[in-house]
Amino acid sequence: MAVELVTIPCLRDNYAYLFRDSASGLTAAVDVPDHAPVLSVLAARNWALSMILITHHHDDHIVGVDALRAATGARVSGSAADAHRLPFLDQPLHIGESLTFGAETIAVLDVPGHTIGHIAFHLPASRYAFTGDSLMAGGCGRLFEGTPAQMYASLTMLAALHPDTLICSGHEYTAANLKFAASVDADNPALRARIAATAAARADNRPTVPSLLSLELATNPFLRAGDPALRAAVRMPDAPADLVFRELRARKDRF
């Protein structure tokens, strides 16, 4: 594998990620809920960290950034528009910008909704998307700052990526997200199978992320707002998909 990926559990239910270009040795971290688990993996693999990427400003994604930078000398990159509430950025990033990572390109995507300044990182050749708390395994992030229209647009963009893309999201919320999904999409056989697989993984203390976009398209209700069966289940058979999404997000908030 040209770009190797490692999922690192942090805190109670967060994840950080490391990915490494085998040819150049370049290594990047995405979000740092806690620096210690990331340093432990780097030491175990004898990797030198080059880059820290930040998806958004919430403490449980950035609290370990400065300690990890101090320990490794890695450069920190995040949204230029959100720089006022992020750790110091060695490289402020603008929407549509791309980073060179060995032979790979990292595209900076605008995915507001959970927060206004939320960004995602897409590696199209390796088919990784680091989505933070925008598109999540079985769900999407709560709308703390953005609007339903913004989140729906963000998810629509992410849903258009290659279906074999690995969605690297920020939390172990999958079981809870799928419990809600079953409340609005109970007749979906792919969802029932995913619920069983998720329960088995968690019983073995295995992460349920990253997840394939194709699986999200089949089972995540927030990506299925245009599906006739789901529309019928929420009694909105003729509503536009963005309004169905709005209703789904409101129901999840009350669930």
Buried (B, 14 or more C-beta within 10 A) or exposed (E): EBBBBBBBBBBEEBBBBBBBBEEEEBBBBBBBBBBEBBBEBBEEEEBEBBBBBBBBBBEBBBBBBBBBBEBBEBBBBBBBBBBEEBBEBEBBBEBEBEBEBBEBBBBBBBBBBBBBBBBBBBBBEBBBBBBBBBBBBBBBBBBEBBEBBBBBBBBBBBBEBEBEBBBBBBBBBBBBBBBBBBBBBEEBEEBBEBBEBBBEBBEEEEBBBBBBBBBBBBBBBBBBBBBEEBBEBBEBEEBEBBBBBBBBBEBBEEE
